[in-house]
């Protein structure tokens, strides 16, 4: 049996990034996945199709808001079949493109599943149900994650959706309950609400988007109130029951009071779990923690020296861009380079309207860890560019070390926050301080100026906001 130099299980953003770089570094790579082309959940059923639909929602929202500027459109006619076709076309172009790139790099691509027989042998189950054993020198596990299911709320009904089935948009229900106030639920809720569904969000915790700073979430929450039917916090969903007219839902609030309401559809979006089961890891020395994540070191090496793990299956945050960088680091290690995954900042973006993005240390984390910080905020109401967009509800803030004046974190809420946050990542990784940001000339009029002016606020010298330093 030929011994494969590097086998990668899972062709998502982590797996294909690892495969492509490993090939560039001279390794012979075998990439295994159940899909026809590389892409993984992110491209097929996650990041990309959801962002395509969110763009549709954005166009509809902006057309409605244009009446404030003296331009009024008639109510949009929504062709769901064409919308789905466009979304699927975006996915197809990206995944088939990755398939071509894989061929250009002479990567062996096997369509099927994989299971460890031991620490250097995999059993491959192919589409035709045939099996093949392959030996390997090194392996990378990049199997991703899957939506969490709640046993007590699991019913066999087409009216109950998860984050995958919700993307199909079979119809536009009159009403929908989104269980979970995290980023996936809020993003999909935004799509359906913009298309005309009355959306209710139920979250067990005291607020939505747990993990993001309160002042950033407050801006989103204000806008969400006008978009969604309601947002119920500190609320549990006790049961779901299907009837002829919809799904009957029983809620329980923080005072143990129960209420009942009927919805056309229910979307369950309470998080994701790592795909670490059914891989035959018990036949290796690979260890798994209590949450199901594979244990790795800063080189992404598991407790079995020739087996690596990256992406969602290797720990939080469960983000595609984190997986890609882990994959590249693992490829470099396997190729013999001195490399490690040691980022100072991993950006997070919520593609709602407005978008929320943050990186590095958050204000909430600083409070929890008793880290002394200075917070410099610049409200978008003082931004010329935000005024021209009719979107003054944004906010940019810097988390700064008061002694060294180094940038420790950044948070942004507003249109395009996901594109703006990269400057914060670069500033943190390069060890920039508030003076560096202040003196870097930002183009006018742009939203990027709000980052520069946040640094000016730190010194009490903001051009467009009078706030003397205390």
C-alpha positions as CSV (number, residue, x, y, z in Angstrom):
1,X,0.0,0.0,0.0
2,X,1.4,3.4,-1.0
3,X,1.9,5.8,1.9
4,X,0.3,9.2,1.4
5,X,2.5,12.1,2.5
6,X,-0.4,14.2,3.8
7,X,-4.0,13.3,4.1
8,X,-6.6,16.0,5.0
9,X,-10.1,15.0,6.1
10,X,-12.5,17.7,5.3
11,X,-12.3,20.3,2.5
12,X,-13.8,23.3,4.2
13,X,-12.0,26.7,4.5
14,X,-9.4,25.1,6.9
15,X,-8.9,21.9,4.9
16,X,-8.6,23.3,1.5
17,X,-6.3,26.2,2.7
18,X,-4.1,23.6,4.3
19,X,-4.1,21.4,1.2
20,X,-3.3,24.3,-1.2
21,X,-0.4,25.7,0.9
22,X,1.0,22.2,1.6
23,X,1.1,21.6,-2.1
24,X,2.8,24.9,-2.7
25,X,5.4,23.8,-0.1
26,X,6.1,20.6,-2.1
27,X,4.0,18.1,-0.3
28,X,1.9,15.4,-2.0
29,X,-1.6,16.0,-0.7
30,X,-4.7,13.9,-0.6
31,X,-7.9,15.8,0.3
32,X,-11.0,13.8,1.4
33,X,-14.6,15.2,1.5
34,X,-18.1,14.1,0.9
35,X,-18.8,17.0,-1.5
36,X,-18.1,17.0,-5.2
37,X,-15.7,20.0,-4.8
38,X,-13.8,21.6,-1.9
39,X,-15.7,24.3,0.1
40,X,-17.2,22.6,3.1
41,X,-20.2,23.9,5.2
42,X,-19.0,27.5,4.9
43,X,-19.3,27.6,1.1
44,X,-22.1,25.1,0.6
45,X,-24.4,25.7,3.5
46,X,-23.1,28.5,5.6
47,X,-21.0,31.7,5.2
48,X,-21.4,32.2,1.5
49,X,-25.1,31.4,0.8
50,X,-26.2,33.3,3.9
51,X,-24.2,36.4,2.9
52,X,-25.7,36.2,-0.6
53,X,-29.2,36.3,1.0
54,X,-28.2,39.0,3.4
55,X,-27.1,41.1,0.4
56,X,-30.7,40.7,-1.0
57,X,-32.0,41.8,2.3
58,X,-29.7,44.8,2.3
59,X,-30.9,45.9,-1.2
60,X,-34.5,45.7,-0.1
61,X,-33.8,47.7,3.1
62,X,-31.9,50.4,1.2
63,X,-34.6,50.7,-1.4
64,X,-37.2,51.3,1.4
65,X,-34.9,53.8,3.2
66,X,-34.4,55.7,-0.1
67,X,-37.7,57.5,0.4
68,X,-35.9,59.5,3.2
69,X,-33.7,60.9,0.4
70,X,-36.5,61.8,-2.0
71,X,-36.4,58.6,-4.0
72,X,-39.3,56.2,-3.7
73,X,-39.6,52.7,-5.2
74,X,-42.7,50.5,-5.5
75,X,-42.9,47.4,-3.3
76,X,-40.4,44.8,-4.5
77,X,-41.6,41.7,-6.2
78,X,-39.8,38.7,-4.8
79,X,-39.1,35.7,-7.1
80,X,-37.9,33.1,-4.6
81,X,-37.0,30.6,-7.3
82,X,-34.7,33.1,-9.0
83,X,-33.3,34.2,-5.6
84,X,-32.4,30.6,-4.7
85,X,-31.0,30.1,-8.2
86,X,-28.7,33.1,-7.8
87,X,-27.6,32.0,-4.4
88,X,-26.8,28.5,-5.7
89,X,-25.0,30.0,-8.7
90,X,-22.7,31.9,-6.3
91,X,-21.9,28.7,-4.4
92,X,-21.4,26.8,-7.6
93,X,-18.9,29.3,-9.0
94,X,-16.8,29.3,-5.8
95,X,-16.8,25.5,-5.2
96,X,-16.1,24.6,-8.9
97,X,-13.4,27.2,-8.9
98,X,-11.8,25.6,-5.9
99,X,-12.1,22.2,-7.7
100,X,-10.0,23.7,-10.6
101,X,-7.4,25.2,-8.2
102,X,-7.1,21.8,-6.6
103,X,-6.4,20.2,-10.0
104,X,-3.9,22.9,-10.9
105,X,-2.0,22.1,-7.7
106,X,-2.2,18.3,-8.5
107,X,-4.0,17.5,-5.2
108,X,-5.6,14.1,-5.1
109,X,-9.2,14.6,-4.3
110,X,-11.3,11.7,-2.9
111,X,-15.0,12.1,-2.6
112,X,-16.1,10.1,0.4
113,X,-15.8,9.8,4.2
114,X,-12.8,8.8,6.3
115,X,-12.3,6.9,9.5
116,X,-9.1,6.1,11.4
117,X,-8.2,2.4,11.7
118,X,-5.1,3.3,13.7
119,X,-2.6,6.2,13.9
120,X,-1.4,5.8,10.4
121,X,-4.2,4.2,8.5
122,X,-7.6,5.5,7.2
123,X,-10.6,3.6,5.9
124,X,-12.2,5.5,3.0
125,X,-15.9,5.0,2.4
126,X,-16.7,6.0,-1.1
127,X,-20.0,7.0,-2.7
128,X,-20.5,3.6,-4.3
129,X,-20.2,2.1,-0.8
130,X,-16.9,0.5,-1.6
131,X,-14.1,1.0,0.9
132,X,-10.3,1.5,0.6
133,X,-7.6,1.6,3.2
134,X,-4.8,4.2,2.9
135,X,-1.6,4.7,4.9
136,X,-0.3,8.1,5.7
137,X,2.7,9.9,7.1
138,X,0.7,12.9,8.4
139,X,-3.0,13.7,8.7
140,X,-5.0,16.8,9.3
141,X,-8.5,16.5,10.7
142,X,-10.7,19.4,9.4
143,X,-14.1,18.0,9.8
144,X,-15.9,21.1,11.0
145,X,-19.0,21.3,13.1
146,X,-22.8,20.8,12.9
147,X,-25.9,22.6,14.3
148,X,-26.8,21.8,17.9
149,X,-30.1,20.0,18.4
150,X,-32.3,20.1,21.5
151,X,-33.7,16.6,22.1
152,X,-36.8,18.1,23.9
153,X,-37.5,20.3,20.9
154,X,-36.8,17.8,18.2
155,X,-40.0,17.1,16.2
156,X,-40.3,15.6,12.7
157,X,-41.7,18.6,10.8
158,X,-40.8,20.6,7.7
159,X,-41.9,23.7,9.7
160,X,-38.9,23.3,12.1
161,X,-35.7,24.5,10.5
162,X,-32.0,24.6,11.3
163,X,-29.4,26.9,9.9
164,X,-28.9,24.7,6.8
165,X,-32.6,24.2,5.8
166,X,-33.4,27.8,6.5
167,X,-31.1,28.8,3.7
168,X,-33.3,27.0,1.2
169,X,-36.1,29.6,1.6
170,X,-38.8,27.3,0.3
171,X,-41.4,30.1,1.1
172,X,-41.8,33.3,3.0
173,X,-43.7,32.3,6.2
174,X,-46.0,34.9,7.7
175,X,-44.4,34.3,11.1
176,X,-41.3,32.7,12.4
177,X,-39.7,32.0,15.8
178,X,-35.9,32.0,15.9
179,X,-34.7,30.1,19.0
180,X,-31.3,31.6,19.9
181,X,-30.1,35.2,19.8
182,X,-26.6,34.4,18.4
183,X,-25.1,35.6,15.2
184,X,-26.5,32.8,13.0
185,X,-30.1,33.2,14.2
186,X,-29.9,37.0,13.9
187,X,-28.5,36.9,10.4
188,X,-31.1,34.5,9.1
189,X,-33.8,36.3,11.1
190,X,-32.8,39.5,9.3
191,X,-33.2,37.8,5.9
192,X,-36.7,36.5,6.6
193,X,-37.8,39.7,8.3
194,X,-36.7,41.8,5.3
195,X,-38.6,39.5,3.0
196,X,-41.7,40.0,4.9
197,X,-41.9,37.5,7.8
198,X,-42.9,38.6,11.3
199,X,-39.8,37.3,13.2
200,X,-39.7,36.7,16.9
201,X,-36.3,35.9,18.6
202,X,-36.2,33.9,21.9
203,X,-32.9,33.9,23.9
204,X,-32.3,32.3,27.3
205,X,-29.6,34.8,28.3
206,X,-30.2,38.4,29.4
207,X,-29.2,39.8,26.0
208,X,-28.6,38.9,22.3
209,X,-25.1,38.3,20.9
210,X,-23.4,37.1,24.0
211,X,-19.7,37.9,23.7
212,X,-20.1,41.2,22.0
213,X,-19.8,44.4,24.1
214,X,-23.1,45.9,25.3
215,X,-22.7,49.3,23.7
216,X,-22.2,47.7,20.3
217,X,-25.2,45.4,20.7
218,X,-27.3,48.3,21.9
219,X,-27.1,49.9,18.4
220,X,-28.1,46.7,16.7
221,X,-30.9,46.1,19.2
222,X,-32.4,49.5,18.6
223,X,-32.7,48.8,14.9
224,X,-33.8,45.2,15.4
225,X,-36.8,46.4,17.3
226,X,-38.2,48.0,14.2
227,X,-37.3,45.0,12.0
228,X,-38.4,42.1,14.2
229,X,-41.8,41.5,15.7
230,X,-40.2,41.0,19.1
231,X,-37.0,40.0,20.9
232,X,-37.6,37.9,24.0
233,X,-34.6,37.7,26.4
234,X,-34.3,35.5,29.5
235,X,-36.9,33.3,27.8
236,X,-36.9,29.5,27.5
237,X,-38.8,27.5,24.8
238,X,-40.3,24.7,26.7
239,X,-42.0,22.7,23.9
240,X,-42.9,22.6,20.2
241,X,-46.0,21.0,18.9
242,X,-47.2,20.8,15.3
243,X,-50.8,21.6,14.4
244,X,-52.6,22.0,11.1
245,X,-52.0,25.8,11.2
246,X,-48.4,25.9,12.4
247,X,-46.1,25.1,15.3
248,X,-47.5,25.8,18.8
249,X,-44.7,27.1,21.1
250,X,-44.7,27.3,24.9
251,X,-42.4,29.9,26.4
252,X,-41.2,30.4,30.0
253,X,-39.9,33.7,31.1
254,X,-37.5,34.5,34.0
255,X,-40.4,34.6,36.4
256,X,-41.5,31.1,35.5
257,X,-44.6,32.5,33.7
258,X,-45.6,30.5,30.7
259,X,-47.2,31.7,27.5
260,X,-48.3,30.0,24.2
261,X,-48.0,31.3,20.7
262,X,-48.4,29.9,17.2
263,X,-45.8,30.3,14.4
264,X,-45.7,29.2,10.8
265,X,-42.1,28.1,11.1
266,X,-39.5,27.8,13.8
267,X,-35.7,28.1,13.3
268,X,-33.5,26.5,15.9
269,X,-30.1,28.2,16.0
270,X,-28.5,27.7,19.4
271,X,-24.9,27.0,18.3
272,X,-22.7,24.3,16.8
273,X,-20.9,21.2,18.0
274,X,-17.6,19.8,16.7
275,X,-17.6,16.9,14.3
276,X,-15.3,14.7,16.3
277,X,-17.5,11.6,16.6
278,X,-17.5,8.6,14.2
279,X,-14.0,9.3,13.0
280,X,-12.4,6.3,14.7
281,X,-10.3,8.5,17.0
282,X,-10.6,5.9,19.7
283,X,-8.3,3.8,17.5
284,X,-5.6,6.5,17.8
285,X,-3.9,8.5,20.6
286,X,-5.9,11.6,19.8
287,X,-7.6,13.1,22.9
288,X,-10.9,15.0,23.0
289,X,-12.0,17.5,25.7
290,X,-15.4,17.6,27.6
291,X,-17.0,19.7,24.8
292,X,-16.0,17.4,22.1
293,X,-13.1,19.5,20.7
294,X,-9.9,17.7,19.7
295,X,-7.0,18.8,21.9
296,X,-4.1,20.5,20.0
297,X,-1.0,22.5,20.8
298,X,0.0,25.8,19.2
299,X,1.2,23.9,16.1
300,X,-2.2,22.3,15.8
301,X,-0.7,18.9,16.6
302,X,-2.9,16.5,18.5
303,X,-1.7,14.1,21.2
304,X,-0.9,11.7,18.4
305,X,2.2,13.2,16.9
306,X,1.5,12.7,13.2
307,X,-2.2,13.8,13.4
308,X,-3.2,17.4,13.4
309,X,-6.6,19.1,13.8
310,X,-7.8,22.5,12.7
311,X,-10.9,24.7,12.5
312,X,-14.2,24.1,14.4
313,X,-13.2,20.6,15.5
314,X,-10.1,22.0,17.2
315,X,-11.8,24.6,19.4
316,X,-13.4,28.0,19.5
317,X,-13.9,30.5,18.1
318,X,-15.6,28.5,15.4
319,X,-14.9,30.8,12.5
320,X,-13.9,30.1,8.9
321,X,-11.0,32.6,8.8
322,X,-9.5,31.1,12.0
323,X,-9.7,27.6,10.4
324,X,-7.9,28.8,7.3
325,X,-5.0,30.3,9.2
326,X,-4.8,27.2,11.4
327,X,-4.7,25.1,8.3
328,X,-1.9,27.1,6.8
329,X,0.1,26.9,10.1
330,X,-0.4,23.1,10.3
331,X,0.8,22.7,6.6
332,X,3.9,24.7,7.4
333,X,4.7,22.6,10.4
334,X,4.3,19.4,8.5
335,X,6.5,20.8,5.7
336,X,9.2,21.3,8.3
337,X,8.9,25.0,8.8
338,X,9.1,26.7,12.2
339,X,5.5,27.8,12.5
340,X,2.8,28.2,15.2
341,X,-0.7,29.5,15.4
342,X,-0.4,32.4,17.8
343,X,-2.7,35.2,16.7
344,X,-3.0,38.3,18.9
345,X,-6.4,39.1,17.4
346,X,-9.1,37.0,15.6
347,X,-11.8,39.2,14.2
348,X,-15.5,38.3,14.6
349,X,-18.2,39.7,12.4
350,X,-22.0,39.6,12.6
351,X,-23.6,40.4,9.3
352,X,-26.8,41.8,10.5
353,X,-28.0,45.4,9.8
354,X,-26.0,47.1,11.2
355,X,-23.0,44.8,11.1
356,X,-21.1,44.3,14.4
357,X,-17.4,43.5,14.3
358,X,-14.7,43.2,17.0
359,X,-11.2,42.0,17.5
360,X,-8.6,41.6,20.3
361,X,-9.6,42.4,23.8
362,X,-13.2,43.4,24.4
363,X,-14.4,45.8,27.1
364,X,-16.4,43.0,28.7
365,X,-13.3,40.7,28.8
366,X,-11.2,43.5,30.3
367,X,-13.8,43.9,33.1
368,X,-13.9,40.1,33.8
369,X,-10.1,39.9,33.9
370,X,-9.6,43.1,35.8
371,X,-7.4,44.5,33.0
372,X,-6.9,48.3,33.2
373,X,-7.9,49.9,29.9
374,X,-8.9,53.2,28.3
375,X,-11.9,53.2,26.0
376,X,-12.1,55.8,23.2
377,X,-15.4,56.0,21.3
378,X,-16.4,57.9,18.2
379,X,-20.1,58.0,17.4
380,X,-21.0,57.9,13.7
381,X,-23.4,60.8,14.2
382,X,-20.3,62.9,14.0
383,X,-19.1,61.3,10.7
384,X,-19.7,63.1,7.5
385,X,-19.7,59.8,5.5
386,X,-22.3,58.2,7.8
387,X,-24.5,61.3,7.3
388,X,-24.4,60.9,3.5
389,X,-25.5,57.3,3.9
390,X,-28.3,58.2,6.2
391,X,-26.8,55.8,8.8
392,X,-25.7,57.7,11.9
393,X,-26.5,54.9,14.3
394,X,-22.9,53.5,14.2
395,X,-20.1,53.5,16.7
396,X,-16.3,52.9,16.6
397,X,-14.3,52.3,19.7
398,X,-10.7,51.4,20.6
399,X,-9.6,49.5,23.6
400,X,-6.2,51.0,24.6
401,X,-3.6,50.2,27.2
402,X,-3.5,53.5,29.2
403,X,0.2,53.1,30.0
404,X,1.8,52.0,26.7
405,X,-1.1,53.4,24.6
406,X,-1.0,50.2,22.5
407,X,-4.2,49.1,20.8
408,X,-5.5,46.1,22.6
409,X,-8.9,45.8,20.9
410,X,-11.4,47.4,18.5
411,X,-15.1,47.2,18.2
412,X,-17.4,48.6,15.4
413,X,-21.1,48.6,14.8
414,X,-22.5,50.1,11.6
415,X,-22.8,49.3,7.8
416,X,-19.5,47.8,6.6
417,X,-18.1,47.1,10.0
418,X,-16.9,43.7,8.8
419,X,-14.7,45.3,6.2
420,X,-13.4,48.0,8.6
421,X,-12.4,45.7,11.4
422,X,-9.3,44.4,9.5
423,X,-7.5,47.7,10.4
424,X,-7.9,46.8,14.1
425,X,-6.5,43.3,13.5
426,X,-3.4,44.7,11.7
427,X,-2.9,47.4,14.4
428,X,-3.0,44.8,17.2
429,X,-0.7,42.3,15.4
430,X,1.8,45.0,14.5
431,X,1.8,46.4,18.1
432,X,0.5,49.8,17.0
433,X,-0.4,52.5,19.5
434,X,-3.0,55.2,19.5
435,X,-0.6,57.7,18.0
436,X,0.1,55.4,15.1
437,X,-3.7,55.3,14.3
438,X,-4.1,59.1,14.9
439,X,-1.2,60.0,12.6
440,X,-2.2,57.6,9.8
441,X,-4.0,59.7,7.2
442,X,-7.4,58.2,6.5
443,X,-9.3,59.2,3.3
444,X,-12.2,61.6,3.5
445,X,-15.1,61.2,3.5
446,X,-15.0,57.5,4.6
447,X,-16.2,55.4,7.5
448,X,-12.6,54.4,8.1
449,X,-12.0,57.9,9.5
450,X,-14.0,56.9,12.5
451,X,-11.1,54.7,13.5
452,X,-8.6,57.6,13.3
453,X,-11.0,59.9,15.1
454,X,-11.4,57.3,17.9
455,X,-7.7,57.5,18.4
456,X,-7.9,61.3,18.4
457,X,-10.7,61.0,21.1
458,X,-8.2,59.2,23.3
459,X,-6.0,62.3,23.3
460,X,-9.0,64.6,23.6
461,X,-8.2,66.0,20.1
462,X,-11.0,64.7,17.8
463,X,-11.6,67.1,14.9
464,X,-15.3,66.4,14.7
465,X,-16.2,65.8,18.3
466,X,-15.3,68.1,21.2
467,X,-14.4,65.9,24.1
468,X,-11.3,67.2,26.1
469,X,-9.1,64.6,27.8
470,X,-9.8,64.4,31.5
